[in-house]
Every structure is written in structure tokens, then in C-alpha cells.
Amino acid sequence: MEAASRCCGQYIPRAGMSNTILIIEDDETLRLTLLGLLSRKGYEVQAAACGLDGLALARETRFGLILLDLRLPDIPGLEVIARLHEFEEDALVVTMTAYPEVRTAVAALKAGAYDYINKPFDLDDLDSLIRRAFETRQLRREVEWRRAQAGGDVVPGLIGDSAAFRELLETTRKIAAAGRVPALILGESGTGKEHIAQSIHSLSARAAGPWVTLNCSALPEGLLESEMFGHEKGAFTDARQAKKGLLELADGGTLFLDEVGDLSPALQPKLLRVLETQTFRRLGGSKEIRVDVRFVAATHRNLPAMVRDGGFREDLFYRLNVGSIAVPPLRERAADILPLARHFLEQAALHLGMASPAIQSEVMSRLLAYRWPGNIRELRNVMERAAILASDGVITVEQLPFGHAPAPARGESAATAGEGAATMSLAAVERQHILRVLEHAAGNKTRAAEILGITRLTLRTKLREYELRPGAGEGDEDGFQPVKN
Ligand SMILES: Nc1ncnc2c1ncn2[C@@H]1O[C@H](COP(=O)(O)OP(=O)(O)OP(=O)(O)O)[C@@H](O)[C@H]1O
């Protein structure tokens, strides 16, 4: 993974492969112009005047991006793409082509080019195309990395990098494998409880069986009871036909009882009985029906407190709580914020039919500093909104609902938090961001490195580079202190 780009936003060229561009262009004026302009923007640029020279350079160096003219004096651009892919499968190629050659450009896309730009082009357009290309590559890498990390045992759709998240996955896997043992998932609204419940089902031996959900707070008591247990014909005025309940429909699978804390006192003992015996009667029925159902329940309520106050039966609580999972709020697993933000942004961009926008470094700081009372659901909404409002392929603070009111990180003044990156040098932005993340992580370098998406060693190097030298910070393994200027 190109970790460095995660901390400062892809729009700022970084050291390493994601910073390197090869231009293959025979028109000398254009070649030299591009070389000069892109170098000034901070990219490391090399150039070749023909296809074969370009291929030779690409063999020597792995470039982050290749800008390729399709009409070259020696070999056709399409052939350059084909040969390139022989030794570098995931080479990112953007073709440059004159207007009448659009069809060739399309052929280039089919041959594996990432995108094309028509000549003559506006340099700003080229610049944003380059930024998007790098961002796409970054996302692809992250997906690959996550797959590799998970060793193929990834839980579908669940994103997260924090130690708390990994622990959560581990518990989920263990409970999924524990036969018909009931599970109780506790956590604030929007933390992903339903997602975890679904994972318990899909990772369990009953994954091929039905997954049935019942929201205990959505229906009045009578209706909820008939939904759960079903009814016989004539059981009540409107019961013109017998109807199976969700318990029967979930036979052989999992029944998810969402908001179980809202289950009425009258229904609680009825649920307890099914949990204990796996048998029940339909409303108005006399026949005992036996099912094989695994119960997974969730609530955002403080169930132990409800048990103490008499609002929830103790025996039912203990029965459900055999497999117990506590989902931490997002603010307690900061390392998940950026991977989730990128994920939701990518999803939204896909949905909107646009390339995934880059995230400005200031935006990342704000996302990390915000407390997320609505948890992951709120983050998803914020990123979807930002994707819609994004201009020039970059998400800026203006697109955050809390962008105008600075949300400073702990221990940081609002004035510093509001300082715009636009007037700062690249090094100053990076230094400030590292400082914020370190503060956010209470000086813990391992955690800070995790949030920044870099190794601890890289973080140490940067601390030295920016003269943020180890001291005796609170909560730090070996402490850090910014050197006073
Ligand atoms: N780890 C995750 N990775 C990706 N998306 C997630 C993750 N956790 C939650 N989400 C997404 O966040 C949103 C909220 O999750 P979910 O509905 O599971 O939360 P919840 O805790 O059940 O909320 P509530 O208590 O309000 O019912 C959903 O869109 C879900 O897909």
C-alpha cells in the first residue's frame, strides 16, 4: 500500500512510486512542456520520444503513471500498452490523442489503458486526471492489501483497520462457529450491529439457510407477536387465513431480532420459551411447532441497566447473552475512520458514475477529529454527500457538514485546526498532520502510525525529519515532543 498518500491526500505528490510519471511523446514541444509543468507540480518525471525508449525506461523503473501518445514514430501506442502489460500487469496508462483519433483511444482503453485525454488539452484537466488515476490505484491497492491481510477469510463488506475492529471480527468468527448458541450484540446506533449479525449468519454453518430479520420496535405488540409466531385461521378478526410466522420462515437459518431492548414485557417470556425449547404455538393454534433457529439479537439500549431497573427480564438477558458482542463506537476506533471514509466515497462515486474523488488532507484531519455521534451510518452519509458536492475531483472541507465549524482534535486550538493547507508548504502540512494524529493518539506512535497508514519505522523517520523528537509524552511508549521553533 502507498501508505504515505493516506496521510496527506493524493492531490499532494508524495515520494515513492505514486509520485513518478513517464511521458512517451514524440512532439518535442509538448514533451518538454509536460516535463517542466509536471516536475514543477512535484512529480518525478522522465520522458521518452518513442515507444521503444519508453518501454526501456519502464523496464528500469516502475512508474506510478505513464502518459502515452498513441501516434509514435516507431511502434504504435497500442503495442506499447500490450508490451508494457507483459512485464507490468497493473501499469497505469493514460493515452494522449488528437481529436480525430477518439476511436483509437477507445481501442486503447480496451487494451488496458486507464483513461485518455484529447489533444489539445487543458493542463488543469490533465492534472485532475492524474490525481484521480493515482487515487484509483491507491484504492485498488488497499483492496488487494486487505484481501491479502485477511488471507481470503475476509468478512464481506466489513471495513476496518483498528485493533478494536480486528478483535470484533475475531469474536464474530468465533460466535459464528458456535452452532446454535444465541448472540447478543450491544452498541450505539449506527455502529454496524446489523452488519455484524449478518456476518454471524453468513460465516456460520447455516449460511445457506434463511436469514430473517424482525425489528422489535417497529410494530405494535399484537402485530409483532403474530409476525413472530404466525397465526391460525380465525385466531383474530382479521385472520382469514392461517399464516406462518417468521420463526417458521427462519427454520434452518438465523432470526435476527433487532432492537430487542424494545420488546414488550408481555412478549419477553414468550421469546424466552422459544429460545429454551425451540418450540412454540401459532396464535390461535394448539399444535406445538418445532424449529431449528439460531437467534441473534441487537440493541442500542443499555440492556444490563434495563435488567437492573426491571425493564428487561434477567433470564432472557442471560439466555441471549451467551455469545455477547460489544461493538465500540466509531470515536473509539479512529483507525477505521479513513478506510471507511474511502470505502463509502468509492461506493458513492461508483453509484454516481464518476471517478472516486481524492480527499484533501485537511478533510482527513477533520474526519479524524470529529466525534461521530451517529457512528458509521453518519460517516457514510457525510461521504455520500461530499461525493455529490465534490468539484475538481477533490473533497474539501467546504463539503463537510461540519466543515465551517472547525472540530479541533483533542488538545488543539480552533485557530490551528482552521488553518488552511492552501497557504502552507507540503512539508508544513505533513508535519502539522502528523502532529495532530499523534495528539489524537495520545502520543502513542504505534497507534498514530496505524492511523496514518505508515509503518512505525516510517513515522520515526518523519519525526526526526520534522524535528518532532521523542520525549516523555503521556501515554506514549517512548514519548514525543515537538521541538519548539
Ligand atoms: N465495518 C463496516 N464496514 C462497512 N460498512 C459498515 C460497517 N459497519 C457498519 N457499516 C454500515 O453502516 C451503516 C449502519 O450500520 P448498521 O445498520 O449495521 O448499524 P446498527 O448498529 O445496526 O444501527 P441501529 O442501531 O441504528 O440499527 C450501514 O450502512 C452499514 O452497512
PDBQT file of the ligand as one rigid body, heavy atoms in Angstrom, charges set to zero:
ROOT
HETATM    1  N1  LIG A 501     -17.447  -2.276   9.368  1.00  0.00    +0.000 N 
HETATM    2  C1  LIG A 501     -18.252  -1.753   8.429  1.00  0.00    +0.000 A 
HETATM    3  N2  LIG A 501     -17.822  -1.669   7.164  1.00  0.00    +0.000 NA
HETATM    4  C2  LIG A 501     -18.601  -1.089   6.219  1.00  0.00    +0.000 A 
HETATM    5  N3  LIG A 501     -19.821  -0.595   6.441  1.00  0.00    +0.000 NA
HETATM    6  C3  LIG A 501     -20.303  -0.673   7.679  1.00  0.00    +0.000 A 
HETATM    7  C4  LIG A 501     -19.557  -1.267   8.733  1.00  0.00    +0.000 A 
HETATM    8  N4  LIG A 501     -20.292  -1.205   9.858  1.00  0.00    +0.000 NA
HETATM    9  C5  LIG A 501     -21.444  -0.590   9.527  1.00  0.00    +0.000 A 
HETATM   10  N5  LIG A 501     -21.470  -0.271   8.221  1.00  0.00    +0.000 N 
HETATM   11  C6  LIG A 501     -22.549   0.453   7.525  1.00  0.00    +0.000 C 
HETATM   12  O1  LIG A 501     -23.016   1.478   8.405  1.00  0.00    +0.000 OA
HETATM   13  C7  LIG A 501     -24.420   1.597   8.360  1.00  0.00    +0.000 C 
HETATM   14  C8  LIG A 501     -25.012   1.356   9.744  1.00  0.00    +0.000 C 
HETATM   15  O2  LIG A 501     -24.780   0.000  10.132  1.00  0.00    +0.000 OA
HETATM   16  P1  LIG A 501     -25.898  -0.896  10.855  1.00  0.00    +0.000 P 
HETATM   17  O3  LIG A 501     -27.274  -0.620  10.292  1.00  0.00    +0.000 OA
HETATM   18  O4  LIG A 501     -25.421  -2.290  10.837  1.00  0.00    +0.000 OA
HETATM   19  O5  LIG A 501     -25.795  -0.248  12.299  1.00  0.00    +0.000 OA
HETATM   20  P2  LIG A 501     -26.630  -0.604  13.592  1.00  0.00    +0.000 P 
HETATM   21  O6  LIG A 501     -25.666  -0.558  14.706  1.00  0.00    +0.000 OA
HETATM   22  O7  LIG A 501     -27.410  -1.861  13.375  1.00  0.00    +0.000 OA
HETATM   23  O8  LIG A 501     -27.603   0.643  13.692  1.00  0.00    +0.000 OA
HETATM   24  P3  LIG A 501     -29.011   0.763  14.513  1.00  0.00    +0.000 P 
HETATM   25  O9  LIG A 501     -28.706   0.559  15.973  1.00  0.00    +0.000 OA
HETATM   26  O10 LIG A 501     -29.436   2.173  14.229  1.00  0.00    +0.000 OA
HETATM   27  O11 LIG A 501     -29.925  -0.260  13.933  1.00  0.00    +0.000 OA
HETATM   28  C9  LIG A 501     -24.888   0.574   7.329  1.00  0.00    +0.000 C 
HETATM   29  O12 LIG A 501     -24.987   1.224   6.089  1.00  0.00    +0.000 OA
HETATM   30  C10 LIG A 501     -23.773  -0.433   7.293  1.00  0.00    +0.000 C 
HETATM   31  O13 LIG A 501     -23.709  -1.067   6.048  1.00  0.00    +0.000 OA
ENDROOT
TORSDOF 0
